[in-house]
Amino acid sequence: LFAQHTLVEWTEKFEHADCCVCPVLRVGETLQDPHFIHRNMAVRVMHESEGEYWQTSSSIKFNE
């Protein structure tokens, strides 16, 4: 059923529905997602011997 429409088509179909609908993204897609980026859900950190890598950050965010 889901393969019959694109992600964009499904997103449009549910845009005004009163329910929680969101795509399941691949890791590469997630790292480029504007909401994910805005919330700093993954950060680049430096390991002293292994170099730079991605690390997830806390999903709990506080103001100030």
DARA-V760245 format. One record per residue. N is the residue number from 1. RES is the residue in one small letter. SS is DSSP state (alpha for helix, beta for strand, coil for the rest). PSI is psi as a letter, one per 20 degrees, with the letter a starting at -180 (* if undefined). OMEGA is omega as a letter, one per 20 degrees, with the letter a starting at -180 (* if undefined). Layout:
# DARA-V760245
<<N | RES | SS | PSI | OMEGA> <N | RES | SS | PSI | OMEGA>>
This chain:
# DARA-V760245
<<1 | l | coil | g | a> <2 | f | alpha | h | a> <3 | a | alpha | i | a> <4 | q | alpha | i | a> <5 | h | coil | q | r> <6 | t | coil | r | r> <7 | l | alpha | g | r> <8 | v | alpha | g | r> <9 | e | alpha | g | r> <10 | w | alpha | g | r> <11 | t | alpha | g | r> <12 | e | alpha | g | a> <13 | k | alpha | h | a> <14 | f | alpha | j | a> <15 | e | coil | g | a> <16 | h | coil | j | r> <17 | a | coil | q | r> <18 | d | coil | m | r> <19 | c | coil | r | a> <20 | c | coil | o | r> <21 | v | coil | p | r> <22 | c | coil | q | a> <23 | p | coil | q | r> <24 | v | coil | o | a> <25 | l | coil | q | r> <26 | r | coil | r | a> <27 | v | alpha | g | r> <28 | g | alpha | h | r> <29 | e | alpha | h | a> <30 | t | alpha | g | a> <31 | l | alpha | i | r> <32 | q | coil | i | a> <33 | d | coil | p | a> <34 | p | alpha | g | a> <35 | h | alpha | g | r> <36 | f | alpha | g | r> <37 | i | alpha | g | a> <38 | h | alpha | h | a> <39 | r | coil | j | a> <40 | n | coil | l | a> <41 | m | coil | i | r> <42 | a | beta | q | a> <43 | v | beta | q | r> <44 | r | beta | p | r> <45 | v | beta | q | a> <46 | m | beta | p | r> <47 | h | beta | p | a> <48 | e | coil | h | r> <49 | s | coil | h | a> <50 | e | coil | i | a> <51 | g | beta | a | a> <52 | e | beta | q | r> <53 | y | beta | r | r> <54 | w | beta | q | r> <55 | q | beta | p | r> <56 | t | beta | q | r> <57 | s | coil | r | a> <58 | s | coil | p | r> <59 | s | coil | i | r> <60 | i | coil | p | a> <61 | k | coil | p | r> <62 | f | coil | q | r> <63 | n | coil | p | r> <64 | e | coil | * | *>>
